[in-house]
Amino acid sequence: KQFNENAMHIELFIQYLVRNYILKTTHKTAYCNIK
């Protein structure tokens, strides 16, 4: 049970990191396109 909870947390954390990364990169490209 403990392991499953940890796996869930890790999955959510990875999703959060990926979302952050995508937001940053898309923001950068959008900024470059405006320039």
N, C-alpha and C positions, 0 to 999 in steps of 0.2 A: 504493500500500500504506500509506504513512504517513497519507494522508488518511483511509483507512478506519479505521485504528486510532484516530485523533483523533475521528472521528464516533462510534465505539463509546464512547469515554470520555465524550464530551459526553452521549450518550444515557443512560449509566449515572448520570452526575452529575445530569441532569434528573430521572431517576426517583427518585434519592435525595432531591433537594430536594422533589419532590412528596410523597413518602412522609412526610418530616419535616413538611411543611405540613399534610397531612391529619391526622397524629397530633396536632399542636398544636391544630388547630381542633376535632377531635372531643373532645380532652381538655378544652378550654375549655367546649364545650357540655355535656359530661357534668358538669363541675363546676357549671355554672350550673343544670342540672336538679336536682342534689342540693340546692342552696341553695333 
